């Protein structure tokens, strides 16, 4: 599927359907959502805010693409990023927890990963997603394979929306 523009366009359209289903479920349960994004570059927040009436349940998002932004905007200690690695389950959980607190949300998603050229020492397509809730966290490690940047962003955003919807149903 790498480089297949039609498949990417279909996935981007599907993000709208996933967002609508998530927001309907969150509104039914009167839950507020937030997002902290790295490799998805704001795609989750952009997709959610494309739905009319989203302000009733989406509090906002943080695009923390570089390590310094994760520290400055979310308060994640640089020592934790160094210790665990920026693309790790620990940092995804920390991103989600901090976004939930800072945005005043019931649930928040954190996404960090390698999409596109990950370099020699990293796995392209490796993405960690976590959802934080006051009663616990959900986390997933995903391997999308050799994806180009926008394809990886779309896959990551879709998986994050799915995990958020799972969390809405659970909590």
N, C-alpha and C positions, 0 to 999 in steps of 0.2 A: 504494500500500500504506500510505501514511501514515495513521495513526489506525486501522488495521484490527487490532482487538484479537485476533481469531482467528489472523491471520497472525503476530502478535507471540507469542502463546502457542505456536504451532507452532515458531517459531524458538527460543524458550526451551527447549522440550522437545528440539529437535535439538541444543542445546548439550550436553546430557547424553550423547547418542550420540557426538558429536564428542569429548567429554572421555574417554569410555570407550575409544574407538579410539586416541586419543593416548596415554593412560596404558598401554594394553596394548603399544603399540609401544615406548614408553620403557622399560617394565619388561623387555621382551624384550632390549633393548640395554643394560640396566643403566645408564640415564641418569637423572640428577636434573634436575628442572625448577624454575623460579622465574618470577615475574611482577612487572612494575612497571606499574601501571595508572594512567591519569589519567581519560580520558573514559569508560572502561568501569566506573569506580567500584568495583572489586573483584569484578565479575561473573565474570571469568575464574577467580580464586581460589575464589570461592564455588561455581562449577560444578565445578571440579576436586575440591574437597574434599567434594562431594556423592557421590563415587564411593568405595565401600568399598575399603580397602586402599591408598589414595592415598599414605599416608605413605612407602611404599617408593620413590616417585619424585618427589613434590612437596615441595620444601623450604620454600616459603612465598611470600608476596607482599607487595608494597608498594603501598598506595593513596596516590598522591601527586597529589591533585587540584589543588592550587594550586602556584604557582611556588616558594613558600617551602618546601613539603614536598619538592619535587624536590631542592632545595638541601640542606635539613637531613637528610632521610632517605637520599637517594641520593648526595649529595655532588656534584651537578651544579652547576658554577659559575654563579652568577647572570649573569655576563657572557656565558656561552654562550647562556643563555635569551634574553637581550637581543639578542645578535648574530644568532642564527638564527631566533628566534621559538619560543614554547613548542610550537606545532604545526608541527613540521618533521621531516624525516628525521634530521637530526643529533641532535635531542633524543630521538627514539624510540630511536636506536641507543645513545646515552649511557645512557638509562634501562635498556635491556636489558643492556648491559655491566656497569653498576653492580649491578643486581639479581643477575646471575650471580655476580659476585665476592662480594657481601655475603651471599648465601644459600648459597654454596658449591655451586652447581649447575653442571651440564655445559652446559645451555642455559637461556636466559631470554628472555622476550618483554617488549618495551616498547611501550606503546600510548599515543598522545596524539592528540587530535583535537577537533573541534567537533561536538557532537551536540545537537540542539535549537536554540534560538535562538542563533545565532552572532554576532549583532550586525551592524551595517551594514558593517563592514570585513572580515568573515571569511566563509568559505564553510561554510555548514551542511552537514554530512555529509562533510567532509574529515577523513580519519583516516590517520595514519602509524603503521605497525607495523614493528617490527624484532625479529629474533631474533639473539641473540649466542651464539657458541660460540667456544671457544679457537682454532679454525681459521678463523674468519671470521664474517661477519654476513650475514643476509638482510634485505631491507627492501622494503616495499610502500607505495605511496601509493594510497589508495582514495577514491572519490567516491561516497557513498551518496545524494546528492541531498538534497532537502528532507525530512529525517526529524525526527520528534519525538524527544525525549530518550531514552526507553526503547527505542525502535526502533533508534536509532543505537547505543546501548550494546550491544544484542543483535547487531547487524550487526558491530560492532567486535570483540566477544568471539568470534563465530564465525570471523571472518577471522583473528584472532590464534591461535585453536586450530588452524586449518588450516595457518597458516604454521609453527607449532611442529611439527606433525606432518610437514610437508615437511622441516623441519630435522632432525628425528629420523631420517628416512629417508636424508638426505644425509650427516650427520656420523657 
